[in-house]
Amino acid sequence: MSVTENLAEVRSRVENACIRSGRSPEDVTLIAVSKTKPVEMIEEAIRCGMKHFGENKPQELRDKYEQLPKDLQWHMIGHLQRNKIKYIIDKAALIHSVESVRLAEAVSEEAVKRGITMPVLVEVNAAGEETKFGVSLAETEAFIRDIAPLPGIRIEGLMTIAPFTDDPETNRPYFRALRNLSIDIGNQNIDNVNMRHLSMGMTGDFETAIEEGATLVRVGTGIFGERNYSL
Ligand SMILES: *Cc1c(COP(=O)(O)O)cnc(C)c1O
């Protein structure tokens, strides 16, 4: 299957999940996760009208940004080391993976240096998996209150990477917990915090995530095919 065919299928599944759950398709943005994939495949997705792309390595995001049209929106979705913020600070539209005060401070500092405000999401480890980054559900509100005053960032919501599973239903409780937390935090009206985004759902579970309120879904394999890390 080509990127064009895959995209048509993923888009129709996104739309159907919206219709099923009484949501407007405009409220859900499909992010094509292009990590490890060549620029040519991204160009095919662009010809199909895609504007949002996700990468998990800062240098790869920077290199692709430089080779492709400047009207795209790049999403930094992977673990970010503080010394690599400089590669993406003026290129990423949104950083999905802020999960420590030190990282938030460093992003803020780089943004202030460039005179910008960086929109960020807080990464939540909703299932409490040991292998995953992210703040626990219980600590998220306090964490947000700690970093909200930083001058170079604006908190725009929550992100989670749900467990890998063959049955998306098993992730529904995590998606629901994230949405409920996002509503609770939104109701606190914390300065410099809005909860407009819920970044959740990947190839295996994006329809369930949409049914539970995702506004950003991050789909890689379903659009570009399996990744080969041994290349
Ligand atoms: C790789 C990745 C994705 C996409 O995963 P697929 O299962 O290929 O759709 C989504 N989110 C994050 C954070 C990723 O690292």
The ligand as a Gaussian input file, in Angstrom:
#p B3LYP/6-31G(d) Opt

LIG

0 1
 C        6.437000       6.460000      16.949000
 C        5.439000       7.230000      17.736000
 C        4.099000       7.299000      17.316000
 C        3.545000       6.572000      16.109000
 O        3.466000       5.210000      16.376000
 P        2.730000       4.208000      15.375000
 O        2.362000       3.049000      16.224000
 O        3.718000       3.870000      14.308000
 O        1.545000       4.914000      14.828000
 C        3.237000       8.076000      18.077000
 N        3.660000       8.744000      19.166000
 C        4.935000       8.692000      19.597000
 C        5.324000       9.462000      20.804000
 C        5.860000       7.927000      18.893000
 O        7.132000       7.894000      19.331000

